Amino acid sequence: MTVISDPSGGPIQLEGDCTLEDSETLLAMLVESGNILVDWRKCTKIHAAVLQVLMAARVRVIGPSGSPFLESYFHRGFRAVHGG
């Protein structure tokens, strides 16, 4: 699974290649938890539908992203929280 929920209420994790199917999982996690903090440091590829969910939910991302492409084109569009 590339979308991982933290049971202790921490950020939602995006890891590896996030596919179209992950967009539904991510949306459900965001709605259920009310969490708007997403850690995408281990995300290497992302489907456009996952990006749309992130943008629509106005999440805050912990970065930088695991993908140079995502980092250079999309990170500035999110309210960033720079993790260590």
N, C-alpha and C positions, 0 to 999 in steps of 0.2 A: 504494500500500500504506500502510495507516495504522499498522501495527506494524513497526518497523524495528529490526533487530539491529545492534549495533555490532561489527564484526569485530575491533576491538582490545580487546574485553572490557568496554567501557563500558556504561552503562545501556541497557536496551531502551527505545525511543522509541515513544510513542503520539501520533499526530498526526491532527487532523481528526476525522471521525466514525468511531468504532470500532464495527464492525458485528458481528453474530452470527458471521460467518465468521472475523473477526479473533480470536475467542476460541480457536479451534483453533490458529491460527498462534502466538498468544501462549503458549499452553500448551506447544507444541512447542519454542519458543525457550527458555522457562524450564527445561524438562526437559533440553534439549540443553546449554545453557550453564551451568546451575547458578546463573545470575545471579538475584539477588532485588532488584535495583535497577531501578526503572522511572521514566522521566521522562515525566510526563503534562502538562507545561506547555503543550503545543500541542494537547492533546485537547479538542475542543469538545463532543462528544457521545459517549456510551458505552452500548453494549448491556448489559443486565443480565448476560448470559453472560460478558462480558469482566470485569465487576466481580466476578463469582463466581470466576473464575480468579485474579484479583488477590488476593482475600481468602483463597482456599484455599491459595495459594502463600505467603501471609504476606510479600508483597513490601514493600520500602521504596519510597516514592514521592518523587520530586523534584518539588516543587511551588512555588507553587500551581498548581492545575489551570487549564487554559484556559477552563473553564466555571465561572461563578459558582455554578451549581446543584451541580456535583460538589464544588466547593471547600467549600461550606457544609454539605453533607450527608454527604460521604464522606471527606474528607481526614483528619479527626480519627481515623477508624477504621484508618488505616494508620500505620505507623511512618514519620514524615515526615522527609525530608531537605530542608531549604529551600535551594534553588539560587538562584543570583544572576541 
